[in-house]
Amino acid sequence: MDLTVGQSGHQLCLSKGSALGHAVIVKDISILDEFSASNQISVVNYDLDTKELPFLEQYKEIKDKLEKYKDAILIAEYPSVGLIPLIPFVKGMVFTRGTVLCHTAIVLREKHIPSTIWPEVFEKVEEGDRLLINDNQVQLLSKSKQSV
């Protein structure tokens, strides 16, 4: 099944590169936004080289899902600063919206984590689907056994 995107002009590369992995979907990141704001998680005061996460049950739940695959591609609505602590656990990220100048996109580029904007990602991809990110193109390689 070839669902390559990037040809229509609606996709945008936030961070160049290629990543092959399984989709991990995080639909509601509002609690991560609130937590990052109240705990001053930012691009300047969070050490991305550590594997420690801030204490919040939602981070633990997401981290457990990411570690289940070892090659996770995180799917979220937008590149929230609240996602920055999860960067060490992903091979790539796909968002429905965002800009190349947001803080998280800058960190993704610095860490060489491929990421792109694909507005229809929630409609096309399910948890566990195998994806290939190649700059601004995302290809659905196979559906997960759970979604077939």
Accessible surface in RSA format (square Angstrom, percent):
REM  Atomic radii and reference values for relative SASA: ProtOr
REM  Chains: A
REM  Algorithm: Lee & Richards
REM  Probe-radius: 1.40
REM  Slices: 20
REM RES _ NUM      All-atoms   Total-Side   Main-Chain    Non-polar    All polar
REM                ABS   REL    ABS   REL    ABS   REL    ABS   REL    ABS   REL
RES MET A   1   145.63  75.4  84.05  55.6  61.58 146.6  92.11  78.3  53.52  70.9
RES ASP A   2    99.01  69.4  71.01  70.7  27.99  66.2  31.72  74.6  67.29  67.1
RES LEU A   3    54.23  30.2  49.77  35.6   4.46  11.2  54.23  38.1   0.00   0.0
RES THR A   4    51.36  36.5  28.41  28.8  22.95  54.7  23.53  31.6  27.83  42.1
RES VAL A   5    21.21  14.0  17.06  15.4   4.14  10.0  21.21  18.4   0.00   0.0
RES GLY A   6    14.12  17.4   0.00   N/A  14.12  17.4   0.00   0.0  14.12  31.6
RES GLN A   7   133.37  74.6 101.31  74.0  32.06  76.3  55.44 118.0  77.93  59.1
RES SER A   8    77.56  65.5  42.64  56.9  34.93  80.5  50.15 106.8  27.41  38.4
RES GLY A   9    66.30  81.8   0.00   N/A  66.30  81.8  36.84 101.1  29.46  66.0
RES HIS A  10   126.04  68.9 110.24  76.6  15.81  40.4  65.88  67.9  60.17  70.0
RES GLN A  11    16.36   9.1   4.41   3.2  11.95  28.5   0.02   0.0  16.34  12.4
RES LEU A  12    76.64  42.7  75.18  53.8   1.46   3.7  76.64  53.8   0.00   0.0
RES CYS A  13    29.71  22.5  17.71  19.8  12.00  28.2  15.79  40.0  13.93  15.0
RES LEU A  14     2.65   1.5   0.00   0.0   2.65   6.7   0.56   0.4   2.09   5.6
RES SER A  15     2.43   2.1   1.63   2.2   0.81   1.9   0.81   1.7   1.63   2.3
RES LYS A  16   159.77  77.9 143.54  88.1  16.23  38.7  86.92  78.2  72.85  77.6
RES GLY A  17    28.24  34.8   0.00   N/A  28.24  34.8  27.97  76.8   0.27   0.6
RES SER A  18    74.82  63.2  46.95  62.7  27.86  64.2  30.12  64.1  44.70  62.6
RES ALA A  19     8.54   7.9   1.20   1.9   7.34  16.7   8.54  12.0   0.00   0.0
RES LEU A  20    81.42  45.3  68.46  49.0  12.95  32.6  68.46  48.1  12.95  34.9
RES GLY A  21     0.00   0.0   0.00   N/A   0.00   0.0   0.00   0.0   0.00   0.0
RES HIS A  22    46.13  25.2  46.13  32.1   0.00   0.0  25.81  26.6  20.33  23.7
RES ALA A  23     0.00   0.0   0.00   0.0   0.00   0.0   0.00   0.0   0.00   0.0
RES VAL A  24     0.00   0.0   0.00   0.0   0.00   0.0   0.00   0.0   0.00   0.0
RES ILE A  25    22.50  12.8  16.94  12.6   5.56  13.4  16.94  12.2   5.56  15.1
RES VAL A  26    12.03   7.9   8.57   7.8   3.47   8.4  12.03  10.5   0.00   0.0
RES LYS A  27   131.41  64.1 114.48  70.2  16.93  40.3  67.32  60.6  64.10  68.3
RES ASP A  28   100.77  70.6  84.91  84.5  15.86  37.5  37.48  88.2  63.29  63.1
RES ILE A  29     3.25   1.8   1.54   1.1   1.71   4.1   1.54   1.1   1.71   4.6
RES SER A  30    51.16  43.2  49.79  66.4   1.37   3.2  34.74  74.0  16.42  23.0
RES ILE A  31    63.10  35.9  62.43  46.5   0.67   1.6  63.10  45.4   0.00   0.0
RES LEU A  32     0.61   0.3   0.61   0.4   0.00   0.0   0.61   0.4   0.00   0.0
RES ASP A  33    41.69  29.2  37.92  37.7   3.77   8.9  25.27  59.5  16.42  16.4
RES GLU A  34   109.37  62.8 100.96  76.4   8.40  20.0  48.63  94.1  60.74  49.6
RES PHE A  35    34.65  17.3  30.80  19.1   3.85  10.0  34.25  20.8   0.40   1.1
RES SER A  36     6.58   5.6   5.91   7.9   0.66   1.5   0.30   0.6   6.28   8.8
RES ALA A  37    78.21  71.9  51.28  79.1  26.94  61.3  63.04  88.8  15.17  40.2
RES SER A  38    89.89  76.0  51.37  68.6  38.52  88.7  53.45 113.8  36.43  51.0
RES ASN A  39    78.27  54.0  53.62  51.8  24.65  59.4  15.26  36.7  63.01  60.9
RES GLN A  40   134.33  75.1 127.01  92.8   7.32  17.4  36.98  78.7  97.35  73.8
RES ILE A  41    16.63   9.5   8.78   6.5   7.85  18.9  10.09   7.3   6.54  17.7
RES SER A  42    33.00  27.9  32.83  43.8   0.18   0.4  31.38  66.8   1.62   2.3
RES VAL A  43    54.46  35.8  27.50  24.9  26.96  65.0  29.49  25.6  24.97  67.7
RES VAL A  44   134.79  88.7  98.59  89.3  36.20  87.2 104.12  90.5  30.67  83.2
RES ASN A  45    88.51  61.0  53.94  52.1  34.57  83.3  36.91  88.8  51.60  49.9
RES TYR A  46    43.08  20.1  29.65  16.9  13.43  34.9  29.14  21.9  13.95  17.2
RES ASP A  47    83.69  58.6  69.42  69.1  14.27  33.8  38.95  91.7  44.74  44.6
RES LEU A  48    23.61  13.1  14.35  10.3   9.26  23.3  14.35  10.1   9.26  24.9
RES ASP A  49   117.25  82.1  86.66  86.2  30.60  72.4  32.58  76.7  84.68  84.5
RES THR A  50    51.34  36.5  43.66  44.3   7.67  18.3  45.01  60.5   6.33   9.6
RES LYS A  51   131.46  64.1 120.70  74.1  10.76  25.6  89.87  80.9  41.59  44.3
RES GLU A  52   135.39  77.7 128.55  97.3   6.83  16.3  48.86  94.5  86.52  70.6
RES LEU A  53    37.76  21.0  10.60   7.6  27.16  68.3  12.04   8.5  25.72  69.2
RES PRO A  54    27.29  19.9  10.79   9.8  16.50  60.0  23.48  19.4   3.81  23.7
RES PHE A  55   185.96  93.0 168.90 104.6  17.07  44.4 173.92 105.4  12.04  34.5
RES LEU A  56    33.80  18.8  29.55  21.1   4.26  10.7  31.04  21.8   2.76   7.4
RES GLU A  57    90.86  52.2  87.39  66.1   3.47   8.3  45.09  87.2  45.76  37.4
RES GLN A  58    63.67  35.6  63.17  46.2   0.50   1.2  17.62  37.5  46.05  34.9
RES TYR A  59     0.48   0.2   0.48   0.3   0.00   0.0   0.48   0.4   0.00   0.0
RES LYS A  60   112.93  55.1 110.28  67.7   2.65   6.3  82.27  74.0  30.67  32.7
RES GLU A  61    93.46  53.7  89.17  67.5   4.29  10.2  33.96  65.7  59.50  48.6
RES ILE A  62    14.13   8.0  14.13  10.5   0.00   0.0  14.13  10.2   0.00   0.0
RES LYS A  63    53.82  26.3  53.82  33.0   0.00   0.0   7.68   6.9  46.14  49.2
RES ASP A  64    68.70  48.1  59.41  59.1   9.29  22.0  28.18  66.3  40.51  40.4
RES LYS A  65    74.64  36.4  72.77  44.6   1.87   4.4  47.75  43.0  26.88  28.6
RES LEU A  66     0.91   0.5   0.02   0.0   0.89   2.2   0.11   0.1   0.80   2.1
RES GLU A  67    65.28  37.5  58.99  44.6   6.29  15.0  19.97  38.6  45.31  37.0
RES LYS A  68   129.73  63.3  94.00  57.7  35.74  85.1  79.57  71.6  50.17  53.4
RES TYR A  69    41.28  19.3  24.98  14.2  16.29  42.4  24.40  18.3  16.87  20.8
RES LYS A  70   159.21  77.7 135.79  83.3  23.43  55.8 106.33  95.7  52.88  56.3
RES ASP A  71    27.84  19.5  27.75  27.6   0.08   0.2  17.14  40.3  10.70  10.7
RES ALA A  72     0.49   0.4   0.00   0.0   0.49   1.1   0.00   0.0   0.49   1.3
RES ILE A  73     0.00   0.0   0.00   0.0   0.00   0.0   0.00   0.0   0.00   0.0
RES LEU A  74     0.00   0.0   0.00   0.0   0.00   0.0   0.00   0.0   0.00   0.0
RES ILE A  75     0.07   0.0   0.07   0.1   0.00   0.0   0.07   0.1   0.00   0.0
RES ALA A  76     0.00   0.0   0.00   0.0   0.00   0.0   0.00   0.0   0.00   0.0
RES GLU A  77    61.25  35.2  61.25  46.3   0.00   0.0   9.97  19.3  51.28  41.9
RES TYR A  78    48.61  22.7  48.61  27.7   0.00   0.0  35.66  26.8  12.95  16.0
RES PRO A  79    11.99   8.7   4.33   3.9   7.66  27.9   4.33   3.6   7.66  47.6
RES SER A  80     5.85   4.9   0.41   0.5   5.44  12.5   5.61  11.9   0.24   0.3
RES VAL A  81    45.90  30.2  42.26  38.3   3.64   8.8  42.26  36.7   3.64   9.9
RES GLY A  82     0.05   0.1   0.00   N/A   0.05   0.1   0.00   0.0   0.05   0.1
RES LEU A  83     0.00   0.0   0.00   0.0   0.00   0.0   0.00   0.0   0.00   0.0
RES ILE A  84     0.51   0.3   0.51   0.4   0.00   0.0   0.51   0.4   0.00   0.0
RES PRO A  85     0.71   0.5   0.00   0.0   0.71   2.6   0.00   0.0   0.71   4.4
RES LEU A  86     0.00   0.0   0.00   0.0   0.00   0.0   0.00   0.0   0.00   0.0
RES ILE A  87     4.24   2.4   3.59   2.7   0.65   1.6   3.59   2.6   0.65   1.8
RES PRO A  88    34.95  25.5   8.23   7.5  26.72  97.1  19.78  16.3  15.17  94.3
RES PHE A  89    26.64  13.3   8.72   5.4  17.92  46.6  16.93  10.3   9.71  27.8
RES VAL A  90     9.46   6.2   0.00   0.0   9.46  22.8   1.33   1.2   8.14  22.1
RES LYS A  91   105.67  51.6 100.60  61.7   5.07  12.1  45.42  40.9  60.25  64.2
RES GLY A  92     0.00   0.0   0.00   N/A   0.00   0.0   0.00   0.0   0.00   0.0
RES MET A  93     0.00   0.0   0.00   0.0   0.00   0.0   0.00   0.0   0.00   0.0
RES VAL A  94     0.00   0.0   0.00   0.0   0.00   0.0   0.00   0.0   0.00   0.0
RES PHE A  95     0.00   0.0   0.00   0.0   0.00   0.0   0.00   0.0   0.00   0.0
RES THR A  96    22.90  16.3  16.82  17.0   6.08  14.5  13.02  17.5   9.88  14.9
RES ARG A  97   127.86  53.7 125.98  64.2   1.88   4.5  56.08  76.6  71.78  43.5
RES GLY A  98    29.23  36.0   0.00   N/A  29.23  36.0  11.60  31.8  17.63  39.5
RES THR A  99    79.72  56.7  78.58  79.7   1.14   2.7  69.67  93.6  10.05  15.2
RES VAL A 100    55.74  36.7  55.20  50.0   0.54   1.3  55.20  48.0   0.54   1.5
RES LEU A 101   139.74  77.8 124.80  89.3  14.94  37.6 125.35  88.0  14.39  38.7
RES CYS A 102    34.47  26.1  25.14  28.0   9.33  21.9  34.40  87.2   0.07   0.1
RES HIS A 103   104.51  57.1 102.38  71.2   2.13   5.5  55.62  57.3  48.88  56.9
RES THR A 104     0.48   0.3   0.05   0.1   0.43   1.0   0.00   0.0   0.48   0.7
RES ALA A 105     0.00   0.0   0.00   0.0   0.00   0.0   0.00   0.0   0.00   0.0
RES ILE A 106    64.62  36.8  64.51  48.1   0.11   0.3  64.51  46.5   0.11   0.3
RES VAL A 107     4.37   2.9   4.37   4.0   0.00   0.0   4.37   3.8   0.00   0.0
RES LEU A 108     0.00   0.0   0.00   0.0   0.00   0.0   0.00   0.0   0.00   0.0
RES ARG A 109    84.18  35.3  75.52  38.5   8.66  20.6  48.96  66.9  35.22  21.3
RES GLU A 110   116.46  66.9  92.12  69.7  24.34  58.0  43.13  83.4  73.33  59.9
RES LYS A 111    77.15  37.6  61.01  37.4  16.14  38.4  35.53  32.0  41.61  44.3
RES HIS A 112   151.12  82.6 133.64  92.9  17.48  44.7  90.46  93.2  60.67  70.6
RES ILE A 113    24.23  13.8  24.23  18.0   0.00   0.0  24.23  17.4   0.00   0.0
RES PRO A 114     7.30   5.3   7.30   6.7   0.00   0.0   7.30   6.0   0.00   0.0
RES SER A 115     0.00   0.0   0.00   0.0   0.00   0.0   0.00   0.0   0.00   0.0
RES THR A 116     0.00   0.0   0.00   0.0   0.00   0.0   0.00   0.0   0.00   0.0
RES ILE A 117     9.91   5.6   9.91   7.4   0.00   0.0   9.91   7.1   0.00   0.0
RES TRP A 118     1.98   0.8   1.98   1.0   0.00   0.0   0.67   0.4   1.31   2.1
RES PRO A 119    53.25  38.8  39.05  35.6  14.19  51.6  39.09  32.3  14.16  88.0
RES GLU A 120    59.67  34.3  59.51  45.0   0.16   0.4  23.32  45.1  36.35  29.7
RES VAL A 121     0.00   0.0   0.00   0.0   0.00   0.0   0.00   0.0   0.00   0.0
RES PHE A 122    53.62  26.8  37.40  23.2  16.22  42.2  37.66  22.8  15.96  45.7
RES GLU A 123   141.08  81.0 101.98  77.2  39.10  93.1  49.79  96.3  91.29  74.5
RES LYS A 124    85.42  41.7  77.74  47.7   7.69  18.3  29.75  26.8  55.67  59.3
RES VAL A 125     2.77   1.8   0.00   0.0   2.77   6.7   0.00   0.0   2.77   7.5
RES GLU A 126    82.09  47.1  80.63  61.0   1.46   3.5  30.96  59.9  51.13  41.7
RES GLU A 127    50.50  29.0  46.14  34.9   4.36  10.4  38.31  74.1  12.19  10.0
RES GLY A 128     5.22   6.4   0.00   N/A   5.22   6.4   1.18   3.2   4.04   9.1
RES ASP A 129     0.00   0.0   0.00   0.0   0.00   0.0   0.00   0.0   0.00   0.0
RES ARG A 130    66.23  27.8  65.80  33.5   0.43   1.0  18.29  25.0  47.94  29.1
RES LEU A 131     0.00   0.0   0.00   0.0   0.00   0.0   0.00   0.0   0.00   0.0
RES LEU A 132    53.06  29.6  52.10  37.3   0.96   2.4  52.10  36.6   0.96   2.6
RES ILE A 133     0.00   0.0   0.00   0.0   0.00   0.0   0.00   0.0   0.00   0.0
RES ASN A 134    74.69  51.5  71.26  68.9   3.42   8.2   6.31  15.2  68.38  66.1
RES ASP A 135    51.74  36.2  51.74  51.5   0.00   0.0  11.93  28.1  39.80  39.7
RES ASN A 136    45.00  31.0  45.00  43.5   0.00   0.0   4.42  10.6  40.59  39.2
RES GLN A 137    58.93  33.0  58.52  42.8   0.41   1.0   7.12  15.2  51.81  39.3
RES VAL A 138     0.00   0.0   0.00   0.0   0.00   0.0   0.00   0.0   0.00   0.0
RES GLN A 139    51.97  29.1  51.78  37.8   0.19   0.4   4.07   8.7  47.90  36.3
RES LEU A 140     0.53   0.3   0.53   0.4   0.00   0.0   0.53   0.4   0.00   0.0
RES LEU A 141    69.09  38.5  48.63  34.8  20.46  51.4  50.37  35.4  18.73  50.4
RES SER A 142    53.80  45.5  48.67  65.0   5.13  11.8  39.34  83.8  14.46  20.3
RES LYS A 143    56.40  27.5  37.85  23.2  18.55  44.2  30.40  27.4  26.00  27.7
RES SER A 144    13.36  11.3   6.58   8.8   6.79  15.6  13.29  28.3   0.07   0.1
RES LYS A 145   198.33  96.8 173.66 106.6  24.67  58.7 120.97 108.9  77.36  82.4
RES GLN A 146   134.67  75.3  97.11  71.0  37.56  89.4  57.29 121.9  77.38  58.7
RES SER A 147    30.76  26.0   2.22   3.0  28.54  65.7   8.69  18.5  22.07  30.9
RES VAL A 148   141.91  93.4  84.84  76.8  57.07 137.5 108.78  94.5  33.14  89.9
END  Absolute sums over single chains surface
CHAIN  1 A     7594.8       6155.3       1439.5       4279.0       3315.8
END  Absolute sums over all chains
TOTAL          7594.8       6155.3       1439.5       4279.0       3315.8
